Amino acid sequence: MTPDKTPLALYVHWPFCVSKCPYCDFNSHVRESVDQQAWRDALLADLAHEAGLLPGRRLGSVFFGGGTPSLMPPATVAAILDAAQRHWAPTDDIEITLEANPSSVEAARFADLAAAGVNRVSLGLQALDDNVLRFLGRAHDVAEGLGALDTAQRHFQRVSVDLIYARPGQSLAAWEAELARALSFGTEHLSLYQLTVEPGTRFATEEAKGRLTLPDGDAAADVFETTRAMTAAAGLPAYETSNHARPGAESRHNLTYWRYRDYAGVGPGAHGRRGGLATQRRRKPENWLAAVARNGHGIEAETALTAHERATEALLMGLRLAEGVDLTHVAALAGGRAPIDWAAVTRLAGQGLIVHAGDRLIVTEAGALLLDAILPLVVADAVAA
């Protein structure tokens, strides 16, 4: 197997939040106190272990996710970035992203986070309506969120905003007005997610009791199509199912995932792909911390992926992109032939849902609305993620 020589992406997971949002199924935890020095030391140890297994790589991006990484002390962020760029030589245009909640307490750290090396922030505004923010369990209101956005735009070279749409009771007109307002902020990137009810969340309990009803499929489809039309008209077309950016402002870190290249994941519950291995860290913060103290790393499992599994993952990820998937890359992962049902591709192409253009397979704009149904048809022996 030929080693991946593209720039490496590093994901660093900070698992702590002030409170748990009712829709969130991420690996996030609320703790009364955090031993900051112990966590800094453990993250650095986990990082050093991973770096020893990926020698000689260039580092193209770092992404601090969570949880709420804007709760990390800037000194910890600086220490991790310094260590990462000693382990791996950074590219000249390295992208360093940190997810942030728009509270005034966290916004007060933005200057220090920028000084630590963060050059891109992903700001979780989630909504531009105070009632909706309360429904979503967010700790900030609109005024506080917009204040944090203003601070972020003053301190970081690049800013992305997250919003959640297709919420209970949300009309198409209301979303159009909200999205138009978000587009007026002038950020280079928007992550726009349809509200889904995930198992194990408080919203799942509410839905099971009949106290929460999401828009039906037709209404959600109308919102999805309107979203893509409005962002494209504003110069931020969708480059991935839920992500919109000015050309050149796409998240390079996330493109590493979608283009199926190597990425290292450190911290509780972090996943990675390293030379054909799927890596997973221990999920519970205390278990991860104990594992690092015991073993020098927080790895729970390293699983060798078959050629078919790797090619399948690459197809499932790459078909989310507006650029489509690189079939030459997928075939190389598969060891010969990409695991594609070409009869299904032919049928879908006849319906205008997919295009085979040279060495790329691309889901069309019409097909993007039906992506979850298309993926298991196209990818042989696969179940859509």
C-alpha positions as a LaTeX table, in Angstrom:
\begin{tabular}{lrrr}
\hline
Residue & $x$ (\AA) & $y$ (\AA) & $z$ (\AA) \\
\hline
Met1 & 0.00 & 0.00 & 0.00 \\
Thr2 & 1.44 & 3.38 & $-1.04$ \\
Pro3 & 1.80 & 5.77 & 1.93 \\
Asp4 & $-0.39$ & 8.88 & 1.85 \\
Lys5 & 1.93 & 11.81 & 1.12 \\
Thr6 & $-0.72$ & 14.53 & 1.20 \\
Pro7 & $-0.60$ & 16.96 & 4.14 \\
Leu8 & $-1.82$ & 15.44 & 7.39 \\
Ala9 & $-4.82$ & 16.76 & 9.31 \\
Leu10 & $-4.86$ & 16.76 & 13.12 \\
Tyr11 & $-8.07$ & 16.66 & 15.16 \\
Val12 & $-7.90$ & 17.53 & 18.88 \\
His13 & $-10.98$ & 16.76 & 20.99 \\
Trp14 & $-11.87$ & 18.82 & 24.06 \\
Pro15 & $-14.85$ & 17.03 & 25.65 \\
Phe16 & $-16.15$ & 19.58 & 28.15 \\
Cys17 & $-19.18$ & 21.86 & 27.89 \\
Val18 & $-20.93$ & 24.23 & 30.27 \\
Ser19 & $-24.20$ & 22.37 & 29.59 \\
Lys20 & $-25.46$ & 19.61 & 27.29 \\
Cys21 & $-27.66$ & 20.78 & 24.40 \\
Pro22 & $-30.82$ & 18.68 & 23.92 \\
Tyr23 & $-30.01$ & 17.85 & 20.28 \\
Cys24 & $-26.34$ & 16.99 & 20.80 \\
Asp25 & $-25.02$ & 13.43 & 20.52 \\
Phe26 & $-21.36$ & 14.44 & 20.35 \\
Asn27 & $-18.85$ & 13.26 & 22.93 \\
Ser28 & $-19.43$ & 16.18 & 25.29 \\
His29 & $-19.55$ & 16.16 & 29.09 \\
Val30 & $-20.32$ & 18.59 & 31.89 \\
Arg31 & $-17.88$ & 18.61 & 34.82 \\
Glu32 & $-17.77$ & 20.89 & 37.86 \\
Ser33 & $-14.01$ & 21.30 & 37.55 \\
Val34 & $-11.21$ & 20.32 & 35.16 \\
Asp35 & $-7.57$ & 19.83 & 36.13 \\
Gln36 & $-6.17$ & 21.98 & 33.33 \\
Gln37 & $-2.52$ & 21.00 & 33.81 \\
Ala38 & $-3.37$ & 17.29 & 33.82 \\
Trp39 & $-5.38$ & 17.68 & 30.63 \\
Arg40 & $-2.69$ & 19.68 & 28.88 \\
Asp41 & $-0.07$ & 17.06 & 29.76 \\
Ala42 & $-2.31$ & 14.20 & 28.66 \\
Leu43 & $-3.19$ & 15.79 & 25.31 \\
Leu44 & 0.49 & 16.44 & 24.64 \\
Ala45 & 1.33 & 12.81 & 25.48 \\
Asp46 & $-1.46$ & 11.45 & 23.26 \\
Leu47 & $-0.26$ & 13.73 & 20.47 \\
Ala48 & 3.36 & 12.64 & 20.84 \\
His49 & 2.35 & 8.97 & 20.62 \\
Glu50 & 0.38 & 9.57 & 17.42 \\
Ala51 & 3.19 & 11.61 & 15.91 \\
Gly52 & 5.61 & 8.74 & 16.51 \\
Leu53 & 3.42 & 6.55 & 14.30 \\
Leu54 & 3.20 & 9.13 & 11.49 \\
Pro55 & 6.78 & 10.33 & 10.98 \\
Gly56 & 7.91 & 12.61 & 8.20 \\
Arg57 & 4.51 & 14.08 & 7.34 \\
Arg58 & 3.63 & 17.71 & 6.60 \\
Leu59 & 0.87 & 19.18 & 8.77 \\
Gly60 & $-1.79$ & 20.92 & 6.71 \\
Ser61 & $-4.50$ & 21.60 & 9.28 \\
Val62 & $-5.42$ & 21.41 & 12.95 \\
Phe63 & $-8.99$ & 21.35 & 14.20 \\
Phe64 & $-9.97$ & 21.79 & 17.86 \\
Gly65 & $-13.44$ & 20.26 & 18.24 \\
Gly66 & $-15.68$ & 19.26 & 21.08 \\
Gly67 & $-17.36$ & 19.69 & 23.38 \\
Thr68 & $-16.51$ & 23.34 & 23.61 \\
Pro69 & $-12.84$ & 23.93 & 22.81 \\
Ser70 & $-13.22$ & 27.67 & 23.29 \\
Leu71 & $-13.26$ & 26.74 & 27.00 \\
Met72 & $-9.66$ & 25.53 & 26.67 \\
Pro73 & $-7.06$ & 27.83 & 28.21 \\
Pro74 & $-5.28$ & 29.63 & 25.36 \\
Ala75 & $-1.98$ & 28.47 & 26.87 \\
Thr76 & $-3.07$ & 24.85 & 26.33 \\
Val77 & $-4.00$ & 25.59 & 22.72 \\
Ala78 & $-0.61$ & 27.25 & 22.22 \\
Ala79 & 1.23 & 24.29 & 23.77 \\
Ile80 & $-0.58$ & 21.79 & 21.53 \\
Leu81 & 0.06 & 23.83 & 18.40 \\
Asp82 & 3.73 & 24.27 & 19.29 \\
Ala83 & 4.11 & 20.52 & 19.86 \\
Ala84 & 2.19 & 19.58 & 16.70 \\
Gln85 & 4.40 & 21.81 & 14.56 \\
Arg86 & 7.53 & 20.33 & 16.12 \\
His87 & 6.31 & 16.79 & 15.41 \\
Trp88 & 5.31 & 17.61 & 11.82 \\
Ala89 & 6.58 & 20.44 & 9.62 \\
Pro90 & 3.62 & 22.74 & 8.93 \\
Thr91 & 2.62 & 23.76 & 5.43 \\
Asp92 & 3.03 & 27.44 & 4.63 \\
Asp93 & $-0.76$ & 27.93 & 4.62 \\
Ile94 & $-1.61$ & 25.73 & 7.61 \\
Glu95 & $-5.25$ & 26.08 & 8.65 \\
Ile96 & $-5.89$ & 26.09 & 12.42 \\
Thr97 & $-9.57$ & 26.00 & 13.35 \\
Leu98 & $-11.23$ & 26.15 & 16.76 \\
Glu99 & $-14.94$ & 25.60 & 17.42 \\
Ala100 & $-16.34$ & 28.30 & 19.68 \\
Asn101 & $-19.56$ & 29.05 & 21.47 \\
Pro102 & $-20.59$ & 32.70 & 21.24 \\
Ser103 & $-20.74$ & 33.53 & 24.91 \\
Ser104 & $-19.10$ & 36.73 & 26.10 \\
Val105 & $-16.85$ & 34.73 & 28.44 \\
Glu106 & $-15.44$ & 32.70 & 25.58 \\
Ala107 & $-15.27$ & 35.67 & 23.20 \\
Ala108 & $-13.04$ & 37.36 & 25.74 \\
Arg109 & $-10.44$ & 34.67 & 24.96 \\
Phe110 & $-10.47$ & 35.21 & 21.20 \\
Ala111 & $-7.50$ & 37.61 & 21.17 \\
Asp112 & $-5.38$ & 35.16 & 23.16 \\
Leu113 & $-6.50$ & 32.22 & 21.01 \\
Ala114 & $-5.51$ & 34.14 & 17.88 \\
Ala115 & $-2.14$ & 34.94 & 19.46 \\
Ala116 & $-1.74$ & 31.21 & 20.20 \\
Gly117 & $-1.97$ & 30.50 & 16.48 \\
Val118 & $-5.65$ & 29.89 & 15.74 \\
Asn119 & $-6.43$ & 31.49 & 12.37 \\
Arg120 & $-9.96$ & 30.20 & 11.75 \\
Val121 & $-12.94$ & 29.98 & 14.11 \\
Ser122 & $-16.20$ & 28.07 & 13.67 \\
Leu123 & $-18.80$ & 29.96 & 15.68 \\
Gly124 & $-21.89$ & 28.09 & 16.88 \\
Leu125 & $-24.55$ & 30.79 & 16.61 \\
Gln126 & $-27.12$ & 28.04 & 15.71 \\
Ala127 & $-30.04$ & 30.50 & 15.41 \\
Leu128 & $-30.82$ & 34.21 & 15.20 \\
Asp129 & $-33.94$ & 34.12 & 17.36 \\
Asp130 & $-33.89$ & 34.20 & 21.17 \\
Asn131 & $-36.86$ & 31.86 & 21.55 \\
Val132 & $-35.24$ & 29.31 & 19.26 \\
Leu133 & $-31.94$ & 29.57 & 21.13 \\
Arg134 & $-33.75$ & 28.75 & 24.36 \\
Phe135 & $-35.47$ & 25.79 & 22.65 \\
Leu136 & $-32.07$ & 24.55 & 21.46 \\
Gly137 & $-30.67$ & 24.83 & 24.98 \\
Arg138 & $-28.08$ & 27.42 & 24.03 \\
Ala139 & $-26.52$ & 29.53 & 26.77 \\
His140 & $-26.28$ & 32.72 & 24.68 \\
Asp141 & $-28.86$ & 35.08 & 23.23 \\
Val142 & $-28.77$ & 36.75 & 19.82 \\
Ala143 & $-27.16$ & 39.97 & 21.04 \\
Glu144 & $-24.39$ & 38.07 & 22.81 \\
Gly145 & $-23.89$ & 35.89 & 19.75 \\
Leu146 & $-23.56$ & 38.83 & 17.40 \\
Gly147 & $-21.15$ & 40.48 & 19.80 \\
Ala148 & $-19.00$ & 37.36 & 19.74 \\
Leu149 & $-19.18$ & 37.30 & 15.94 \\
Asp150 & $-17.94$ & 40.89 & 15.78 \\
Thr151 & $-15.06$ & 39.99 & 18.12 \\
Ala152 & $-14.22$ & 36.92 & 16.06 \\
Gln153 & $-14.15$ & 38.90 & 12.81 \\
Arg154 & $-11.71$ & 41.36 & 14.39 \\
His155 & $-9.30$ & 38.70 & 15.67 \\
Phe156 & $-9.35$ & 35.79 & 13.21 \\
Gln157 & $-8.41$ & 35.72 & 9.55 \\
Arg158 & $-11.24$ & 33.33 & 8.73 \\
Val159 & $-14.68$ & 32.92 & 10.34 \\
Ser160 & $-17.41$ & 30.33 & 9.80 \\
Val161 & $-20.90$ & 30.42 & 11.30 \\
Asp162 & $-23.09$ & 27.42 & 12.21 \\
Leu163 & $-26.89$ & 27.54 & 11.97 \\
Ile164 & $-29.57$ & 24.88 & 12.45 \\
Tyr165 & $-32.65$ & 24.91 & 10.21 \\
Ala166 & $-35.81$ & 22.80 & 9.60 \\
Arg167 & $-36.78$ & 23.35 & 13.22 \\
Pro168 & $-40.27$ & 22.63 & 14.62 \\
Gly169 & $-42.72$ & 25.29 & 13.49 \\
Gln170 & $-40.19$ & 27.11 & 11.29 \\
Ser171 & $-41.75$ & 28.48 & 8.11 \\
Leu172 & $-39.86$ & 28.74 & 4.86 \\
Ala173 & $-40.24$ & 32.54 & 4.92 \\
Ala174 & $-38.79$ & 32.72 & 8.42 \\
Trp175 & $-35.75$ & 30.68 & 7.39 \\
Glu176 & $-35.24$ & 32.80 & 4.27 \\
Ala177 & $-35.14$ & 35.92 & 6.45 \\
Glu178 & $-32.79$ & 34.30 & 8.96 \\
Leu179 & $-30.43$ & 33.01 & 6.28 \\
Ala180 & $-30.43$ & 36.37 & 4.49 \\
Arg181 & $-29.39$ & 37.99 & 7.75 \\
Ala182 & $-26.61$ & 35.44 & 8.24 \\
Leu183 & $-25.35$ & 36.03 & 4.71 \\
Ser184 & $-25.21$ & 39.77 & 5.42 \\
Phe185 & $-22.57$ & 39.18 & 8.13 \\
Gly186 & $-19.94$ & 38.69 & 5.43 \\
Thr187 & $-18.34$ & 35.51 & 6.76 \\
Glu188 & $-16.54$ & 33.36 & 4.21 \\
His189 & $-18.14$ & 30.08 & 5.30 \\
Leu190 & $-21.49$ & 28.82 & 6.60 \\
Ser191 & $-22.23$ & 25.38 & 8.06 \\
Leu192 & $-26.01$ & 24.89 & 7.79 \\
Tyr193 & $-27.44$ & 21.77 & 9.39 \\
Gln194 & $-30.94$ & 20.36 & 9.26 \\
Leu195 & $-32.16$ & 19.57 & 12.77 \\
Thr196 & $-32.20$ & 15.82 & 13.30 \\
Val197 & $-33.18$ & 13.86 & 16.37 \\
Glu198 & $-30.33$ & 11.60 & 17.45 \\
Pro199 & $-30.78$ & 8.55 & 19.69 \\
Gly200 & $-29.96$ & 9.11 & 23.34 \\
Thr201 & $-30.55$ & 12.88 & 23.27 \\
Arg202 & $-33.19$ & 14.80 & 25.23 \\
Phe203 & $-34.89$ & 15.64 & 21.94 \\
Ala204 & $-35.22$ & 11.90 & 21.23 \\
Thr205 & $-37.07$ & 11.52 & 24.52 \\
Glu206 & $-39.30$ & 14.48 & 23.69 \\
Glu207 & $-40.07$ & 13.08 & 20.24 \\
Ala208 & $-40.91$ & 9.64 & 21.67 \\
Lys209 & $-43.39$ & 11.29 & 24.05 \\
Gly210 & $-45.02$ & 13.21 & 21.19 \\
Arg211 & $-43.79$ & 16.56 & 22.44 \\
Leu212 & $-41.48$ & 17.28 & 19.50 \\
Thr213 & $-42.40$ & 17.13 & 15.82 \\
Leu214 & $-39.97$ & 18.03 & 13.04 \\
Pro215 & $-41.06$ & 19.34 & 9.63 \\
Asp216 & $-42.14$ & 16.62 & 7.20 \\
Gly217 & $-40.00$ & 15.53 & 4.28 \\
Asp218 & $-41.54$ & 17.90 & 1.74 \\
Ala219 & $-41.14$ & 20.93 & 3.98 \\
Ala220 & $-37.54$ & 20.00 & 4.81 \\
Ala221 & $-36.80$ & 19.53 & 1.11 \\
Asp222 & $-38.15$ & 23.00 & 0.32 \\
Val223 & $-35.88$ & 24.51 & 2.97 \\
Phe224 & $-32.87$ & 22.55 & 1.69 \\
Glu225 & $-33.40$ & 23.71 & $-1.90$ \\
Thr226 & $-33.97$ & 27.31 & $-0.82$ \\
Thr227 & $-30.81$ & 27.21 & 1.28 \\
Arg228 & $-28.67$ & 26.07 & $-1.65$ \\
Ala229 & $-30.20$ & 28.63 & $-4.00$ \\
Met230 & $-29.69$ & 31.54 & $-1.59$ \\
Thr231 & $-26.12$ & 30.66 & $-0.65$ \\
Ala232 & $-25.16$ & 30.15 & $-4.30$ \\
Ala233 & $-26.66$ & 33.52 & $-5.25$ \\
Ala234 & $-24.67$ & 35.15 & $-2.44$ \\
Gly235 & $-21.39$ & 33.64 & $-3.68$ \\
Leu236 & $-21.16$ & 30.89 & $-1.03$ \\
Pro237 & $-22.26$ & 27.78 & $-2.94$ \\
Ala238 & $-22.54$ & 24.40 & $-1.27$ \\
Tyr239 & $-19.27$ & 22.51 & $-1.64$ \\
Glu240 & $-20.49$ & 19.71 & 0.63 \\
Thr241 & $-23.97$ & 18.66 & 1.72 \\
Ser242 & $-24.13$ & 21.04 & 4.70 \\
Asn243 & $-21.22$ & 23.40 & 4.05 \\
His244 & $-21.11$ & 26.56 & 1.97 \\
Ala245 & $-18.15$ & 28.79 & 1.21 \\
Arg246 & $-16.69$ & 31.40 & $-1.04$ \\
Pro247 & $-14.41$ & 29.69 & $-3.59$ \\
Gly248 & $-11.09$ & 29.09 & $-1.86$ \\
Ala249 & $-12.55$ & 29.43 & 1.64 \\
Glu250 & $-13.59$ & 25.79 & 2.05 \\
Ser251 & $-12.53$ & 24.06 & 5.27 \\
Arg252 & $-9.29$ & 22.37 & 4.27 \\
His253 & $-9.40$ & 20.23 & 7.39 \\
Asn254 & $-12.83$ & 18.82 & 6.62 \\
Leu255 & $-11.88$ & 18.32 & 2.97 \\
Thr256 & $-9.22$ & 15.91 & 4.26 \\
Tyr257 & $-12.03$ & 13.77 & 5.67 \\
Trp258 & $-14.25$ & 14.00 & 2.62 \\
Arg259 & $-11.38$ & 13.32 & 0.21 \\
Tyr260 & $-10.40$ & 10.37 & 2.43 \\
Arg261 & $-6.84$ & 11.25 & 3.34 \\
Asp262 & $-4.94$ & 10.47 & 6.54 \\
Tyr263 & $-5.90$ & 12.34 & 9.68 \\
Ala264 & $-4.75$ & 11.93 & 13.28 \\
Gly265 & $-7.25$ & 12.16 & 16.12 \\
Val266 & $-6.23$ & 12.75 & 19.75 \\
Gly267 & $-8.27$ & 13.36 & 22.88 \\
Pro268 & $-11.32$ & 11.50 & 24.27 \\
Gly269 & $-13.34$ & 9.66 & 21.63 \\
Ala270 & $-11.30$ & 11.03 & 18.73 \\
His271 & $-11.22$ & 8.95 & 15.55 \\
Gly272 & $-8.44$ & 8.84 & 12.97 \\
Arg273 & $-7.32$ & 7.18 & 9.75 \\
Arg274 & $-3.67$ & 6.24 & 9.70 \\
Gly275 & $-2.19$ & 4.26 & 6.82 \\
Gly276 & $-5.17$ & 1.93 & 6.46 \\
Leu277 & $-5.91$ & 1.73 & 10.18 \\
Ala278 & $-9.02$ & 3.13 & 11.83 \\
Thr279 & $-8.04$ & 4.53 & 15.23 \\
Gln280 & $-10.35$ & 5.33 & 18.11 \\
Arg281 & $-9.54$ & 6.88 & 21.48 \\
Arg282 & $-11.38$ & 6.01 & 24.70 \\
Arg283 & $-14.58$ & 8.01 & 24.85 \\
Lys284 & $-15.20$ & 8.85 & 28.52 \\
Pro285 & $-12.88$ & 11.66 & 29.65 \\
Glu286 & $-11.80$ & 9.94 & 32.87 \\
Asn287 & $-11.13$ & 6.63 & 31.07 \\
Trp288 & $-9.09$ & 8.38 & 28.39 \\
Leu289 & $-7.09$ & 10.29 & 31.01 \\
Ala290 & $-6.36$ & 7.07 & 32.91 \\
Ala291 & $-5.33$ & 5.29 & 29.70 \\
Val292 & $-2.86$ & 8.05 & 28.82 \\
Ala293 & $-1.35$ & 7.89 & 32.31 \\
Arg294 & $-1.09$ & 4.11 & 32.04 \\
Asn295 & $-0.05$ & 3.62 & 28.40 \\
Gly296 & 1.18 & 6.99 & 27.17 \\
His297 & $-1.80$ & 7.25 & 24.80 \\
Gly298 & $-5.60$ & 7.08 & 24.86 \\
Ile299 & $-6.11$ & 4.53 & 22.08 \\
Glu300 & $-8.92$ & 2.06 & 22.64 \\
Ala301 & $-8.85$ & 0.35 & 19.23 \\
Glu302 & $-6.79$ & 0.23 & 16.06 \\
Thr303 & $-8.60$ & $-1.68$ & 13.33 \\
Ala304 & $-7.03$ & $-2.68$ & 10.02 \\
Leu305 & $-9.47$ & $-1.80$ & 7.26 \\
Thr306 & $-9.76$ & $-4.03$ & 4.21 \\
Ala307 & $-9.22$ & $-2.54$ & 0.78 \\
His308 & $-12.97$ & $-2.82$ & 0.16 \\
Glu309 & $-13.80$ & $-1.04$ & 3.42 \\
Arg310 & $-11.42$ & 1.81 & 2.67 \\
Ala311 & $-12.75$ & 2.26 & $-0.86$ \\
Thr312 & $-16.32$ & 2.16 & 0.41 \\
Glu313 & $-15.62$ & 4.79 & 3.05 \\
Ala314 & $-13.97$ & 6.99 & 0.43 \\
Leu315 & $-17.02$ & 6.75 & $-1.82$ \\
Leu316 & $-19.49$ & 7.48 & 0.98 \\
Met317 & $-17.49$ & 10.54 & 2.00 \\
Gly318 & $-16.55$ & 11.82 & $-1.45$ \\
Leu319 & $-20.02$ & 11.71 & $-2.94$ \\
Arg320 & $-21.05$ & 14.36 & $-0.39$ \\
Leu321 & $-18.81$ & 16.86 & $-2.19$ \\
Ala322 & $-19.91$ & 19.12 & $-5.04$ \\
Glu323 & $-16.64$ & 18.16 & $-6.78$ \\
Gly324 & $-17.60$ & 14.50 & $-6.47$ \\
Val325 & $-15.29$ & 11.60 & $-5.75$ \\
Asp326 & $-11.95$ & 10.83 & $-7.40$ \\
Leu327 & $-12.42$ & 7.35 & $-8.89$ \\
Thr328 & $-8.68$ & 6.90 & $-9.46$ \\
His329 & $-8.08$ & 7.39 & $-5.74$ \\
Val330 & $-10.93$ & 5.01 & $-4.84$ \\
Ala331 & $-9.66$ & 2.35 & $-7.24$ \\
Ala332 & $-6.18$ & 2.60 & $-5.69$ \\
Leu333 & $-7.68$ & 2.12 & $-2.23$ \\
Ala334 & $-9.67$ & $-0.87$ & $-3.51$ \\
Gly335 & $-6.59$ & $-2.45$ & $-5.04$ \\
Gly336 & $-8.04$ & $-2.42$ & $-8.53$ \\
Arg337 & $-11.71$ & $-1.69$ & $-9.10$ \\
Ala338 & $-13.89$ & 0.77 & $-7.20$ \\
Pro339 & $-16.84$ & $-0.93$ & $-5.45$ \\
Ile340 & $-19.50$ & 0.79 & $-7.53$ \\
Asp341 & $-22.78$ & $-0.60$ & $-8.85$ \\
Trp342 & $-22.49$ & 0.77 & $-12.37$ \\
Ala343 & $-25.97$ & $-0.41$ & $-13.34$ \\
Ala344 & $-27.35$ & 1.78 & $-10.53$ \\
Val345 & $-25.15$ & 4.67 & $-11.70$ \\
Thr346 & $-26.58$ & 4.32 & $-15.20$ \\
Arg347 & $-30.16$ & 4.40 & $-13.90$ \\
Leu348 & $-29.50$ & 7.39 & $-11.66$ \\
Ala349 & $-27.67$ & 9.23 & $-14.44$ \\
Gly350 & $-30.73$ & 8.77 & $-16.64$ \\
Gln351 & $-32.79$ & 10.45 & $-13.93$ \\
Gly352 & $-30.36$ & 13.39 & $-13.73$ \\
Leu353 & $-29.22$ & 12.50 & $-10.22$ \\
Ile354 & $-25.58$ & 11.59 & $-10.83$ \\
Val355 & $-22.90$ & 12.27 & $-13.46$ \\
His356 & $-19.87$ & 10.21 & $-14.46$ \\
Ala357 & $-17.37$ & 12.73 & $-15.82$ \\
Gly358 & $-13.89$ & 11.41 & $-16.60$ \\
Asp359 & $-12.35$ & 10.09 & $-13.42$ \\
Arg360 & $-15.02$ & 11.64 & $-11.18$ \\
Leu361 & $-18.45$ & 10.56 & $-10.03$ \\
Ile362 & $-20.61$ & 13.53 & $-9.03$ \\
Val363 & $-24.03$ & 13.73 & $-7.42$ \\
Thr364 & $-25.94$ & 16.50 & $-9.19$ \\
Glu365 & $-27.80$ & 19.38 & $-7.58$ \\
Ala366 & $-31.05$ & 17.43 & $-8.00$ \\
Gly367 & $-29.42$ & 14.35 & $-6.52$ \\
Ala368 & $-28.09$ & 16.18 & $-3.45$ \\
Leu369 & $-31.62$ & 16.30 & $-2.05$ \\
Leu370 & $-31.78$ & 12.49 & $-2.26$ \\
Leu371 & $-28.22$ & 11.74 & $-1.20$ \\
Asp372 & $-29.13$ & 9.38 & 1.65 \\
Ala373 & $-31.12$ & 7.24 & $-0.78$ \\
Ile374 & $-28.51$ & 7.42 & $-3.56$ \\
Leu375 & $-25.45$ & 6.35 & $-1.55$ \\
Pro376 & $-26.50$ & 2.76 & $-0.78$ \\
Leu377 & $-27.55$ & 2.27 & $-4.40$ \\
Val378 & $-24.27$ & 3.45 & $-5.88$ \\
Val379 & $-21.81$ & 2.00 & $-3.39$ \\
Ala380 & $-21.83$ & $-1.79$ & $-3.73$ \\
Asp381 & $-22.46$ & $-3.64$ & $-0.44$ \\
Ala382 & $-22.59$ & $-0.34$ & 1.50 \\
Val383 & $-25.01$ & 1.23 & 3.91 \\
Ala384 & $-25.17$ & 5.04 & 3.83 \\
Ala385 & $-23.69$ & 6.75 & 6.86 \\
\hline
\end{tabular}
